[in-house]
Amino acid sequence: MSTSILTAPDQLNASYDVVIMGSGAAGLVAAVRAADAGLRVLVVEKAALLGGTSAAGGGVMWAPNNHLAKASGYQDSHADGVAYLTEAAGHVMTAQEIEWYVATAPRAVEFLNRNTKVSMVPIARPDYHMEWKGAANGGRGLDNNAFDPRDYPGLAELLRPSSYFPLLTMTERDELNGRAADPLLLEHRASTGIRTMGGALVGSLVASAVDRGAHIVVSSPVEDLSPSGSGWTVRLDGSGTHVAATAVVFASGGFEWNPRLRSAFLPYPVTPISAPSNEGDGLELGLKAGAAVEDMSAVWGVPVISTAAHQYDGQRSGRMGNVEMTLPGSITVNSDGKRFVNEALNYHDASRVFASINPHTGRQQNNPAWLVFDSNYLAKYPVAGSTPGQPAEWMVSAPSLELLALELGIHPAGLDATVSRFNADAALGVDTEFGRGATPQDRFLGDAGNTPNPCLAPLLAPPFYAVPIRAGVLGTSGGLATDFNGRVLDHRQQVIPGLYAAGNVSAGVFRNNYPGGGATLGSAITRAFAVGEDLVARLK
């Protein structure tokens, strides 16, 4: 590990203006904004690798009315952003909160684009509800160009790898129409340390923080936090190091990997696919300091394909299954053999349906479910990282739908009736049951070469296959209560001096809603940018 990137615990200063707990996008954006103004900044990472869930994920940020989209020819405005977010979350967000986000997110993008090594590019992904007023047909989602870390020796080895995303930009991935990537390109990027998606975002932010003199330490969970004079004393586990901080920023991720906190706050079991270090450390330290919490049952939901073969940091994890659900030639069914959702629906809203409760049994009626597909589908598309045309050992297969249903323990007649209806619809290109492929958002992740509907194709060619698919989470999105500037609030809604929070350790900006692809990072980065600005205003 390069000492130019990291600072050893025994080489830390006795005091800092700002100590930031967590090295994901939220923590690093706050760090860069504060250090950019000359504040003394320490970033403390619990894990041995940098980046948290941000580095593991897709790296897209949702930002209405951003200047990059306008420069690329996309049409947008502040008024349209407000109108759309009002439709998406106006029932839980106040008008002031909506105005704040639509005004602040593009400012965060402008700062990152013009003052850091972050290199974003708008993508043609439509908002999740094009039928709503103010929706944009692309440009609000911002991808990251590939990042080459070789100018920073040791950085490539310090970045958390993706849990499963290939070394492609999101733009490159979208252009594949669900097919496998060029192995030579992936090999080149792996051999040179080039990172994409969330890894590119985190890598460029780490480089920017290092350029500004910020100190970064890894393998150092924060053991305790206590008030001291006009600031806080931060104690690091392992080394026993204590540092003084005028301000502390919680940016340590959610609590989705903590079984105790999950059972206490989440209404149903979930499969997390984030960084396994997200165990609620910052949340519990904030509670100890007197913080209030909000939206504790909220998650960034996603359907997940999870088998024993899908491991991350030695933990059973999984992979987002929304693309596999969207592509033509597959259906998703429950134990009755019935479809229960438009499989091409955005992943957050689709995941809500997985957790629906059967009123007759009191149990979840669609979790787990099964992704069912035929040999034609297998030949074209990778499934949860498999090689097209090659069944994986964790796939269930059978020569007929009836035998597949029996193997899965689902209702054979129900599956047969479901496939018969779906095949008839697919031949005409119209899903009469759920409308799959009827909207621009549906079609975006489909196969453009499949006509007349890029999301529909019949299941005809035996053998037939199935994999389990479950309600999963990219992270929890409830947590510490904050004001617009990310200052942590107590149960009386009063600011706790010197404490800030951003990202999944805090209550999400959108309050359990998901207006468009990249809302997770949109919430985290925008709040973290506001945190950085407030720190500069108060401490400089």
Buried (B, 14 or more C-beta within 10 A) or exposed (E): BEEEBBBEBEEBEEBBBBBBBBBBBBBBBBBBBBBBBEBBBBBBBBBEBBBBBBBBBBBBBBBBBBBBBBEBEBEBBEEBBBBBBBBBBBEEBEEEBBBBBBBBBBBBBBBBBEEBBBBBBBBBBBBBBBEBEBBBBBBBBBBBBBBBBEEBEEBBEBBBBBBBBBBBBBBBBBEBBBEBBEEEBBEEBEEEBBBBBBBBBBBBBBBBBBBBEBBBBBBBBBBEBEBEEEBBBBBBBEBEBBBBBBBBBBBBBBBBBBEEBBEEBBEBBBBBBBBBBBBBBBBBBBBEBBBBBBBBEBBBBBBBBBBEEBEBBEEBBBBBBBBBBBBBBBBBBBBBBBBBBBBBBBBBBBBBBBBBBEEEEEEBBBBBBBBBBBBBBBEBBBBBBBEBEEBBEBBBBBEEBBBBBBEBEBBBEBBBEBBEBBBEBBEEBBBEBBBBBBBBBBBBBBBEEBEEBBBBBBBBBBBBBBBBBBBBBBBBBBBBBBEBBBBBBBEEEEBBBBBBBBBBBBBBBBBBBBBBBBBBBBBBBBBBBBBBBBBBEBBE
